[in-house]
Amino acid sequence: MSDNTIIQNDKDHVWHHLTQHKGFETSDPMIVSKADGMIVTDTKGNEYLDGTSGGVWTVNLGFGRDDMVDAVSRQLSKVPYFAGSFGNEPAAEYAKEVTSLMPGLDRVYYSNSGSEANEKGYKMVRQLAHFKNEGEKHRIIYRDRDYHGTTIGAMSSSGQLQRKKNSMDHLHQASLKCLIPVVIDVHLEKNMESAILSAQQLLKILLKLKALILLVQ
Ligand SMILES: Cc1ncc(COP(=O)(O)O)c(C=O)c1O
């Protein structure tokens, strides 16, 4: 398929994540076609240095890793997918390795995305609150300007109003915003006032409003 056809198909049929499409009326979307190490190439042959690890900090090992390709390929041949309520060999092996790096935690829940991981976290802590605190502590605290994903729960606990205004206003109900807590450093006097304000506000919310978890970005 020619590059122009690919671009046209994208323009006509693909809905890009978190993207205003109006701009594509006058310019083409960037279509990533290959990547190696830290270099990404688009269908027009332009090369880019990827300083954001796959655009959203997820390709931490770099592109074009043959060892990863081989491992994934071997597993695809063995068994590509089975529902998460059952186990599989790499999941068991990797969970052991991950928990060895997490003192005090002995179990891993696998998620498909950051948003989904946060949703699962909310469900876990709310379930815990239900049994241990008679459902009292059920609210999620987030910080101003935080980003936690675009699923409904994750977005409702994100501090970026532009992403949830108008039709999404009602999403605020289960979450609370607070100022960004800053590190209080007695040597940085000019920050002291806002630092104290933030800390006071956070403490007030935690004590008064049955808050459950504070998200850290
Ligand atoms: C701090 C943080 N939480 C959650 C997310 C959402 O992750 P995903 O896009 O995989 O749903 C992101 C994505 O950039 C993030 O930076």
The ligand as a Gaussian input file, in Angstrom:
#p B3LYP/6-31G(d) Opt

LIG

0 1
 C        1.060000       9.254000      35.568000
 C        0.209000       8.560000      34.562000
 N       -0.831000       7.819000      34.983000
 C       -1.644000       7.195000      34.101000
 C       -1.438000       7.300000      32.733000
 C       -2.394000       6.616000      31.782000
 O       -1.808000       5.571000      31.135000
 P       -2.465000       4.945000      29.794000
 O       -2.345000       5.976000      28.709000
 O       -1.614000       3.727000      29.544000
 O       -3.884000       4.590000      30.088000
 C       -0.352000       8.040000      32.245000
 C       -0.115000       8.165000      30.791000
 O        0.660000       8.970000      30.311000
 C        0.481000       8.701000      33.182000
 O        1.516000       9.455000      32.760000

